[in-house]
Amino acid sequence: MVQMFAEFEMNMNAVERVEHYTRIKTEEYRGTYTPRPSWPDKGNIKFEDVSVRYGNELEPVLEDVTVHFKAGEKIGICGRTGSGKSSLTLALFRMIDSYKGRIVIDDVDISRVPLLTLRTRLAIIPQDPVLFSGTIKFNLDPESTKDDVELWEALEIAQLKEIVAELPGQLEADIIEAGENFSVGQRQLFCLARAFLKNAKILIMDEATASIDVKTDTIIQQVLSTVFADKTVLTIAHRMSTILDSDNVLVLSEGRVVEFGSPEKLKNQEGSMFAALVKGHY
């Protein structure tokens, strides 16, 4: 009886959670402005005095951030744990809304754009690669908007073509739950192929190389420098070596911008936090 009562009490947590979710305010999906079909066609990103927090009662995780990422630039974002690196990218997808300032992409304030439109126009390669139960074809192109030639091209760019060609069924080969029949590095390359197929002008890499081997990391860096050469790429750094070739580096600390400039300039700057991070890494 005691055991059943204890299990019943634990199961009631689910009921409490569902009841709590029914009282949460729904995200505003509709927006007030529908951008042109080609938006964003350049990849200019402006943060104008942006402050962000996860809840009205919580402290801001980004505070008074003003920075301009020019179209086609490769931007490295770094800082110590809790500095606001991931929060910056979450704000771009409006996973968390800014309560002050605005984010402008190609002259459009993203707070006015319908959520579905915004999130389908940006591409991200997350730290933990996401694959779904289903075929390789479904994982690369869930909306079935690409033909097989384009899918094979994406796999070739991600250096997965030979691996997939050897599988029974090839593009129709099954991926089990969470992609467990592929290594972490291969799953990350599938995410890279998916990002290529999306052909978005803005790509965010949220510590995408944190848990993969050096060889896979090298493949990703090669693809970024060639195939994504005309895209705006924001890379949250886990290995400092991945952002040393960036056009500019943004250094955050406690949610504020402390440094922004070329890696070479910041490395040679006296008292630079970026230089200290690089030295600490090596």
N, C-alpha and C positions, 0 to 999 in steps of 0.2 A: 504493500500500500504506500509506504514511504517512497519507494523507488518510482512508482507510477505518479505520485503527486509531484515529485521533483521533475520528472520528464514533462508533465503537464505544464508546470510553471515555466520551464525553459521554452516550451513551444509557444507559450503565450507572448514571448518576445516578438515572434513573427506578426501576431495580431496587433500588438502595440505599434510595430514599425509601419504596417500597412495603414493603420489609423492615423499615424503621424503624417504619412505621405499624402493622405487625402486632404490635409490642411495646408500643404505647401503651395505657395503661389506658382501657377504655371508660367513657364517661360513665354515671352512674347515672340511668337514665331513669324507673325505676318509681316512686320516691318511697314514703313511708310513710303519707301522708294525702291523701285525695281530697277537695278542697273542694266546697262546694255548687255546683250548676250556675250560679247567678247571681254567684258570686265572680269578681272583686271588684265589689261592688255600690255601693261608696261611693268608693273611690279614695284611702284613707288610706295613706301610705307612711312607715314608720319605719326609719331606719338606726340600729342600736343598737351603737355601738362597733365598726363594721365595718372590717376590714382585708382587703385583696385583693392577690393577686400572680398573675402569669402562669405561674409555675412555682415548685416548692418551693425551687429553688436561687437564685431571683431576689429582688431587693429589692421590697418592697410598692409598689404604685402608688396604693393608697388606704390610709390609716393612721388608725385610731381615729376613723372618721367617725360622728358622732352628729348626726342632724338629723331633723326631722319635717315632712313635706309634708302639709298637711291636704287633705281631700276637696274637689275642685273648684277648688283653687288653681292659679294659673298661675305656674310657677317658672322663673326664668331661671338658667342655670348658666354661669358664666364663669370665666376664669382664663387665664394664659398657656399657651403650648404646653407639653405635658407635665405639666400640673397635675393631670390625673386626670379630666377632664370626661367623656370617652367611656368610661373605665373604670367610672364610676359607673353608666352606663346598661347596660353589658355585664354588670355584677354583677346588675342587676335581671332580666336574661334568663338569668342563670346561665351565660353564655358563659365567664365565669371565676368560679370559686367562691371564696367568702370563707373564710379559714382562721381567722378570729376574729370574734366578734360575730354578729349576725343581721340579716336584712332582713325586716320584717313588713309585709304588705299586708292591710289589713282584718282584723287580728287573726290572720292565718295566716302562720307562718314559711315563707318560700318554699323553704327548703332541704328541706322535707318534701313539697313538692308534686311530682307527676310532671312531668318536663320538658316533655312535649308539652302538658299542661294549662296550665302556666305560660305558655309561649310563645304559645299560641293565645288567651290571655285578655288579653294586652297588645298594643298597637298601636305601630308605629314608622314614622316617615317618615325614611329615611336620607339622609345627605349626597349620596350617589350614587344617584339613583333607579333602582330595579330593575324592569325589565319582561322578560317571557319571550317566546320565540317561541310564537305562537299567536294566538288571537282576542282582541279587546278584552274580550269577555265573560269569557273564561278568566282574563285578567289581573286583572280586577276581583273575580271571584268564583271562585277555583280549585276550591272544593269544591261549587259549584253549589247553594248554599243560599238564594240570593236570586232573586226573579223579575225580569223585565225592567223593570217599573215602578220597582222599587227601584234598579236599575242606572242608569236614566235620571235618577232623582232625585239620585243621587250625582254623576253627570256634570254635572248642572245646578248643583249646589252648588259643584263645582270649576270651573265656567265652561268646561266642555268639551263641553257638549251640542250646540252648533251645529257644532263641528268634527267630532264623530263623526257627526252627522246627515247631513253632506255627503259622507261616505265611502261608497263602494260596499259594500253589506253591513252598514253601520252597526255594530251590536254584534258582528256576525260578521266585521268587517273584520280583516285580518291585521296583526299586529305582527311585524316582522322581528326578528332576533336583537338583543338588548339595546335594542330600541325605537328603532333608528336612523332609522326613518321619521318620528319625532317629535322636536321640539326638546327641549333639556334642561328648559326651563321646563314644557313640556307633559307630559313624563315625570314631573316632580315633582308636577304636578297630578293625574295618574293615581294616583300613590301616595297623594295626599290623599284622592281618591275611595275608594280601597281601604280606607284607615283609617276613613273615615266608615262604610262598609258593615260593618266589623268591629264597630262600636258598643261598643268597649272603653271602660271607665271611666278607663283610664290611657293617655295618648298620649305617646310620646317623640319629640322632633324633634332628631335628631343633626346639627346644623349644616345643616339642610335648605334653608336659603336662601343657602348659601355660594356656589353657582355659578349662581344664576339672576338674571334682571333684576329691577329695582325693581318693575315692573308685576306680575309673578308673585308677588313677595314680598308686595305689597300685598293681592293676592287671598287668599293663604294667611293673612295676619294677620286679614283680615276674617272668613274662615271660622272661624278659631280663636276669635275674640271673640263669635261668634254661635252657630254650630252646635255648637261644642265648649265652650260656656259652662259646662255642668255637669260637664265632665270635668276630671280632674287632668292638666295638660299640663306636661311638663318640656322646656324648650327649651335646648339647648346653643347658645350665642351665637357667631356669627361676626361679624355686624354688631351692635354694641351697641344700636343703635336698636331691634332686634327684641325686646329684653327690658326696655326702659325702662317699658313699661306693665304689667309683671308684678306680681303681688301681692307676691312676695318674690324676692330674688336670693340665690343661693348662690355665694360666691366661693371657689375652691379654689387652693391653692398647694402644689406638691410632694406632692400626695395628701392634704393636710389641709384642713379647713374653717377659713378665716381670717375670713370674714364671712358673716352671714346676716341679712337684714332687708329692709325695703321699699326700692325704688330711691331714693326721695326721701330717706329717712333716711341711707342709705349715701353718697349724693352729697354731702350736707351735713356728713358726719362728717369731722372733721379727721384727716388721715393715712390716709383710706380707700383701699384698693387698688381698689375698684370705681370711685371717683371718678377715680383715676389712669387706669384702663382707658378710661373714658368720654372723658376729656380727650385721651388718646392717640389714641383712634379719631377724634375730631372734629378 
